[in-house]
Every structure is written in C-alpha cells, then in structure tokens.
Amino acid sequence: MASGSKKVIFAALAGNALIAVTKCAAAIYTGSSAMLSEAIHSAVDTGNQALLLLGMSRARKPADARHPFGYGMEIYFWAFVVAILIFAVGAGVSIYEGVNKLRNPHPVSDPWVNYLVLGAAMVFEAGAWSVAYREFRRSKGRHDYLDAIRVSKDPTIFTVLLEDTAAMLGLVTALVALLLADFLDLLWADGMASILIGLILTGAAVILAIETKGLLIGEAADPTVVEDVRGIVNRQMDVVRVHEVLTVHFGPHDILLNISLDFHDHAKAVDIEQAVERIEEQIRRKFPDIKRIFVEPRSHRDFKRELRKRGARA
C-alpha cells in the first residue's frame, strides 16, 4: 500500500482525535446541539481512520489456500464499513439531536467557548484536509476531481478527503448557527445546524458507499491500461487477433489480467510458449500492478461459439 495513503490517514487520525475530545468538552459545557453533532462527527471520523488502517494491514496478508488471490479487497470492505458508520452513527445521531433541539430549544451558555473550539478545530482540520488534498491531487493524474474519485482504486485517500471536506463544511455550519443564536437570538439555528451537519454526512456516506460498492464487486483496470495491454499482445508476430482483455482489481495495486487470443494455425507449441512468455514479461515490466496474468489461446470459431453461449445464458 502506498506510503502516501498512510500519511493521509495518520494525519487525519491525529487531528480528529484531538478535535473530538475538545468538541465533546465544549458541547457538555455549553449545551450546544451543533457542537455535540460536531463532536460525534469527529469521533466517528477517528474510528473510521482506525478502520482504514486495519483494512490496509489486513490487505497485506499473503495469499493462501482459502484466498488464493490474496486479501487486497479487505481495504474495500473496511472502506464500505466506514461509509455505513458515517451514515448510521454520524448522520443519524446528528439529525436525531437536531430534531430534539428544535422541539426543545434552549440558549447556548458561554458561546465564546464554542467559538474558540471551532476556531481551533478549523485550524487542525484545515491542516489534515491539506495533506489529504495534496496526496489526492498528486494521484488523480489527468482526471478532474469527481472522475478521479470514480476511477480511483485506492479508497483510503478519497475517503479521508471526503471526510475532511464534510468536516470543514460542518464546522462552518456550526459556526454560522452559533452566531445566529448568539447575536440574533435565533434558538432554532443550533438545532437546524445539527440537522444540516447530518445531511452533509449523509451525502459523504452515499458517495463513499457507491464508490466502494463498485470496488467490492470488482472493477476493471483503467481503460488506458487495457488498451496498452491489447497493443502489446497485438504486436506479437504469432498472434492473429485478441479476443478479450479482462481485468479486475483485487486491491489498489493488485490487478488480475486474463487475455483470450488467437494464434496463427501454423504456430508451433514452442512458438506459442515463447510468445506467451514475451507477452507476460512486457506486460509486467510496463504495469507492475498486474500481479497475475492468464493467457488463453483459442480459435476465433471457438470464441464466437462461447459468445453465443453467453448470450443464451444472459
């Protein structure tokens, strides 16, 4: 797993742990619903980063008889668990607390405490966010930000970036609500801010759940990788045509590749063996993330027959 991913998670873990304790103390002292929601948010984020580290650790386990392709997809599972926790705990408790505050509004005592805590939290959160943003920008390549999240095979970086972005939006929402309650005596603003924070977390959880679900059920490698692999195979002199190039990610840096191709009828067994060796060597040299390569020689007629069977089963 890339060291950049760990750096992002450790930065977020340290920041959120400190912020969660500070927010919780301020919420208890002042009775602010928005501050309590923020404390819950930071506590959930801290637990989420711990789960991502757990997933990264378990993903490094070597393959065995029970899991012959390794444990790389563990990171996808734990990222999906993070999405569930953000929704169920972070968003659910925040919205519940906000509704209760709207039904039973009461003034926030000593609001200056909340201002100090929110100001400090913004500084810490901005630092963690900048680390995640720089790493995400470095890894996104030519894609724009939304496409980079959609095509990324490493959920650790965009998960932390989503969490930190939601945290910054939540802090701004809480600050605005406290200012409205303090200076305009709008007691409902505190409860409404808690609900808005819950909705922000819901949005982050939905995006994360959609992206990690795609990784869990198996996503192909980047289309440029597939096309380059096809080009490598087509350049082999004994290859007539490439039927299929199928890929699936078993982890951010673990790709399984299956190539179905047709060799010339006059090619001897030794020629085919040497061609397969050249194909595997060239692919591994250009794409080290491709860990397993399966080459399936088959005639064009046989492949067409297989396609018709697939259509009949569909």
C-alpha positions in Angstrom: 0.0 0.0 0.0 1.3 3.5 -0.9 3.0 5.3 2.0 1.1 8.4 0.9 -2.2 6.8 1.9 -0.8 6.0 5.4 0.4 9.6 5.8 -3.0 10.9 4.9 -4.8 8.6 7.4 -2.3 9.2 10.3 -2.6 12.9 9.8 -6.4 12.7 9.8 -6.5 10.3 12.8 -4.3 12.5 15.0 -6.2 15.7 14.1 -9.7 14.1 14.6 -8.8 12.5 17.9 -7.7 15.9 19.4 -10.7 17.7 17.9 -13.2 15.1 19.1 -12.1 15.4 22.7 -12.1 19.2 22.6 -15.6 19.4 20.9 -17.1 17.0 23.3 -15.9 19.0 26.3 -17.2 22.2 24.8 -20.6 20.6 24.0 -21.0 19.4 27.6 -20.0 22.7 29.0 -22.2 24.9 26.7 -25.1 22.6 25.8 -24.8 23.3 22.1 -26.5 20.8 19.9 -24.4 21.8 16.9 -21.2 21.3 18.9 -22.4 17.9 20.1 -23.0 16.9 16.5 -19.5 18.1 15.6 -18.1 16.1 18.5 -19.9 13.0 17.3 -18.7 13.7 13.7 -15.0 13.9 14.8 -15.3 10.8 17.0 -16.8 8.8 14.1 -14.0 10.1 11.8 -11.4 9.0 14.3 -12.9 5.5 14.4 -13.1 5.5 10.6 -9.4 6.2 10.2 -8.6 3.4 12.6 -10.7 1.0 10.4 -8.9 2.1 7.3 -5.6 1.4 8.9 -6.9 -2.0 9.9 -8.0 -2.7 6.3 -4.6 -1.7 5.0 -2.9 -4.0 7.4 -5.2 -7.0 6.6 -4.9 -6.3 2.9 -1.1 -7.0 3.1 -1.7 -10.6 4.2 -0.2 -13.1 1.7 -2.4 -15.3 -0.4 -3.2 -18.8 1.0 -5.3 -21.8 0.0 -8.5 -20.2 1.3 -7.9 -16.9 -0.5 -5.6 -17.7 -3.5 -5.8 -14.2 -4.9 -4.8 -12.6 -1.6 -6.6 -10.3 0.8 -6.2 -7.0 -1.1 -10.0 -6.4 -1.2 -10.1 -6.1 2.6 -9.4 -2.4 2.2 -12.6 -2.1 0.0 -14.7 -3.9 2.7 -13.5 -1.7 5.5 -14.0 1.5 3.4 -17.6 0.3 2.9 -17.9 -0.2 6.7 -16.7 3.4 7.1 -19.5 4.6 4.8 -22.1 2.7 6.9 -20.7 4.2 10.1 -20.7 7.8 8.7 -24.4 7.3 7.7 -25.7 5.3 10.7 -23.8 7.0 13.5 -22.5 10.3 12.3 -25.5 11.4 10.2 -28.2 9.5 12.2 -27.2 10.9 15.7 -26.7 14.4 14.3 -30.1 14.6 12.8 -31.7 13.0 15.9 -30.0 15.5 18.1 -31.0 18.4 15.9 -34.7 17.4 15.8 -34.7 17.1 19.6 -33.1 20.6 19.9 -35.8 22.1 17.5 -38.5 20.6 19.6 -37.0 21.8 22.9 -34.8 24.8 22.1 -32.7 26.4 24.8 -30.0 29.1 24.7 -26.3 28.1 24.4 -24.3 29.1 27.5 -20.9 30.7 27.2 -20.8 30.7 23.4 -17.3 32.1 23.4 -16.1 28.6 24.4 -17.7 27.2 21.2 -16.1 30.0 19.1 -12.6 29.1 20.5 -13.1 25.4 19.9 -14.5 25.8 16.4 -11.6 28.2 15.5 -9.0 25.7 16.8 -10.9 22.8 15.1 -10.8 24.7 11.8 -7.1 25.1 12.0 -6.5 21.4 12.8 -9.0 20.2 10.2 -7.5 22.5 7.5 -4.1 21.0 8.1 -5.4 17.4 7.8 -7.5 18.4 4.8 -4.5 20.0 3.0 -2.5 16.8 3.5 -5.3 14.7 2.0 -5.9 17.2 -0.8 -2.2 17.3 -1.9 -2.0 13.5 -1.9 -5.3 13.2 -3.9 -4.2 15.8 -6.4 -0.9 14.0 -6.9 -2.6 10.7 -7.5 -5.6 11.9 -9.6 -3.5 12.3 -12.8 -5.3 13.8 -15.8 -8.8 13.3 -14.3 -10.9 16.0 -12.8 -11.8 15.6 -9.2 -15.1 13.8 -9.5 -13.8 11.5 -12.2 -10.7 10.8 -10.1 -12.9 9.6 -7.2 -15.0 7.5 -9.7 -12.0 5.8 -11.3 -9.7 5.6 -8.2 -8.9 2.1 -7.0 -7.5 3.3 -3.6 -10.4 4.3 -1.4 -8.2 5.4 1.5 -7.2 8.7 0.0 -10.6 9.8 -1.3 -12.3 8.5 1.9 -10.2 10.8 4.1 -10.6 13.7 1.7 -14.4 13.3 1.7 -14.5 13.1 5.5 -12.3 16.1 5.9 -14.3 18.1 3.4 -17.5 17.2 5.2 -15.8 18.2 8.5 -14.9 21.6 7.2 -18.4 22.2 5.9 -19.8 21.0 9.3 -17.6 23.4 11.1 -18.7 26.4 9.0 -22.3 25.3 9.5 -21.9 25.1 13.3 -20.2 28.5 13.4 -22.9 30.2 11.4 -25.6 28.7 13.6 -23.9 29.8 16.8 -23.5 33.3 15.5 -27.2 33.4 14.6 -28.2 32.1 18.0 -25.9 34.4 19.9 -26.4 37.7 18.1 -29.9 37.3 16.6 -31.4 35.2 19.4 -32.5 32.5 16.9 -32.6 29.5 19.2 -33.7 27.2 16.4 -30.5 27.8 14.5 -28.5 25.5 16.7 -30.8 22.5 16.1 -31.1 23.3 12.4 -27.3 23.3 12.1 -27.2 19.8 13.7 -29.6 18.6 11.1 -27.6 20.2 8.3 -24.4 18.6 9.6 -26.2 15.2 9.5 -27.3 15.9 5.9 -23.7 16.8 4.9 -22.5 13.5 6.4 -25.3 11.6 4.6 -24.1 13.0 1.3 -20.5 12.0 2.0 -21.6 8.5 3.1 -23.7 8.0 -0.1 -20.8 8.9 -2.4 -18.4 6.7 -0.5 -20.8 3.8 -0.4 -21.4 4.0 -4.2 -17.7 4.1 -5.0 -16.6 1.3 -2.6 -19.5 -0.9 -3.7 -18.2 -0.8 -7.2 -14.7 -1.8 -6.0 -16.2 -4.6 -3.8 -18.0 -6.3 -6.7 -14.9 -6.0 -8.9 -13.8 -3.1 -11.1 -11.7 -3.3 -14.3 -8.4 -1.6 -14.6 -8.1 1.9 -16.2 -9.1 1.7 -19.9 -5.7 3.1 -20.9 -4.1 0.1 -19.2 -6.4 -2.3 -21.1 -5.7 -0.7 -24.4 -1.9 -0.7 -23.8 -2.1 -4.4 -22.9 -4.0 -5.1 -26.1 -1.4 -3.2 -28.1 1.4 -5.3 -26.5 -0.4 -8.5 -27.5 -1.2 -7.4 -31.0 2.4 -6.7 -31.7 3.4 -10.3 -31.2 4.1 -11.8 -34.7 2.3 -15.2 -34.0 -0.9 -13.5 -32.8 -3.8 -13.3 -35.3 -6.3 -11.4 -33.1 -7.0 -10.5 -29.5 -10.5 -11.7 -28.4 -10.7 -10.2 -24.9 -8.6 -8.4 -22.4 -10.4 -8.8 -19.0 -9.1 -7.2 -15.8 -10.2 -6.9 -12.2 -8.7 -5.1 -9.2 -8.1 -7.3 -6.1 -6.6 -4.2 -4.4 -5.4 -0.8 -5.3 -2.2 -2.2 -6.6 -3.2 -5.8 -7.4 -4.7 -6.4 -10.9 -5.6 -9.8 -12.3 -5.4 -10.0 -16.1 -7.0 -12.6 -18.5 -6.2 -12.4 -22.2 -8.1 -14.5 -24.8 -6.3 -14.6 -28.1 -5.9 -16.5 -31.4 -2.6 -17.7 -32.7 -1.7 -18.4 -36.3 -2.6 -22.0 -37.2 1.0 -22.7 -38.4 2.4 -21.6 -35.0 4.1 -24.5 -33.2 3.7 -25.2 -29.5 7.2 -23.8 -28.8 6.3 -20.6 -30.7 3.2 -20.2 -28.6 5.1 -20.8 -25.4 7.7 -18.2 -26.3 5.0 -15.7 -27.3 3.2 -16.1 -24.0 6.5 -15.6 -22.1 7.2 -12.4 -24.1 3.7 -11.1 -23.5 3.9 -11.7 -19.8 7.3 -10.2 -19.5 6.4 -7.0 -21.4 3.2 -6.5 -19.5 4.8 -7.0 -16.1 7.6 -4.6 -17.0 5.2 -1.8 -18.0 2.5 -2.5 -15.4 3.9 -3.8 -12.1 0.4 -3.6 -10.6 -0.6 -6.5 -12.8 0.3 -9.4 -10.5 -1.4 -12.3 -12.2 -1.7 -13.0 -16.0 -3.7 -15.7 -17.6 -3.3 -16.2 -21.4 -6.0 -18.3 -23.0 -5.3 -19.3 -26.6 -8.4 -20.2 -28.5 -9.6 -20.2 -32.1 -11.8 -17.5 -33.4 -14.6 -20.0 -34.2 -14.4 -21.4 -30.6 -14.6 -17.8 -29.1 -17.6 -16.9 -31.2 -19.3 -20.1 -30.0 -18.6 -19.1 -26.4 -20.0 -15.6 -27.0 -23.3 -17.2 -28.4 -23.5 -19.4 -25.2 -23.0 -16.3 -23.0 -25.8 -14.6 -24.9 -28.1 -17.5 -24.4 -27.4 -17.6 -20.7 -27.9 -13.8 -20.2 
